[in-house]
């Protein structure tokens, strides 16, 4: 039996770790290698089966450009060469649609290329287009959820993905997604990615449409007045002002952390936020109405806007002829100006190269002429100064979701409060 009469085998390309099949054209007498994806996966074996069926249906012939030597051309050039008027408006959709067109040319019209799209291809394409439909804060969590899902289902075909598999995967990762609200958000992120693929013609339909996570979602409770006072007693000045504004404004924590001075209308006592949680859905700015306590706090913050702690310390020591001051005098100076505690002062000292020095049996802060900063510490107080945002943390940078969560968790433990005491409940008080 001729070796060309035998069916090409499913091979392993060890250099790249991909599956490979070598097809022979009986008309031209040429051979060509086709890479099928990661070796020994269900997706690559399905591609091998579909490719073999199309090759046998053509009488073991390759057609079109498959007979020629492959030329390295950019994907956009291939589309424009076939149709000069074709323009890909969305790069994410264009890349996947180009892949589907190439698979259709290879396999023929008998096989729908949308049945061969993998989970990894859908998620990669969606993440490229996601910034156009959701805001930056939501994109961070959605990207994290989808990357976890892609790591476990990367090579699985979308047409073979079942809803119970997604529900099982979410519950198996309960140690990572502890709250029922978090698990519901993970499910929504995954379903949205496949709905987007169906809307843009990458998939025939969404295989996960209609799945539900039937579990109770506790609504939580409001923070009591005694708990709020305990929180304020243990909070540093920056976080204390943020919490007071959160309670008396009814705003979301993310809205207050992104509030800028230019957003405030002092005459109408409101703030207009162009970028907020529902901006893409409503198309309108978010209006924050400030009560008299909040307006009083905002005017106080505007009048007492100050330099970062490190720059204040540097200017204070440079103003002295000996470039030094007693530690007690420095601490009293920062307390009088409302700066944070000793830990922030220590970080500021390290960031600008201030050293200890004993003068007349008293401990002094001394700023050398050639101060050397600690290479392990980022000079956040000098380079990260933010003068646009209203509420900033001790590093004089805007509050983020992570810094707020960490700071409030530490504060809650310090005050001895239970875990069901949530910062978000202040806006509903």
Secondary structure, 3 states (H helix, E strand, C coil): CCCCCCCCCCEEECCCCEEEEEEECCCCCCEEEEEEEECCCHHHHHHHHHHHHHHHHCCCCCCHHHHCCCCCCCHHHHHHHHCCCCCCCCHHHHHHHHHHHHHHHHHCCCCCHHHHCEHHHHHHHHHHHHHHCCCHHHHHHHHHHHHHHHHHHCCCEHHHCCHHHHHHHHHHCCCCCCCHHHHHHHHHHHHHHHHHHHHCCCCCCCCCCCCCCCCCCCCCCCCCHHHHHHHHHHCCHHHHHHHHHHHHHCCCHHHHHCCEHHHEECCCCEEEECCCCCHHHHCCCEEEECCHHHHHHHHHHHHCCCCCHHHHHHHHHHCCCCCEEEHHHHHHHHHHCCCCCHHHHHHHHHHHCCEEEEECCEEEEECCCCCCCCCCCCCHHHHCCCCCECCECCCCCECCHHHHHHHHHHHHHHHCCCCCCCHHHHHHC
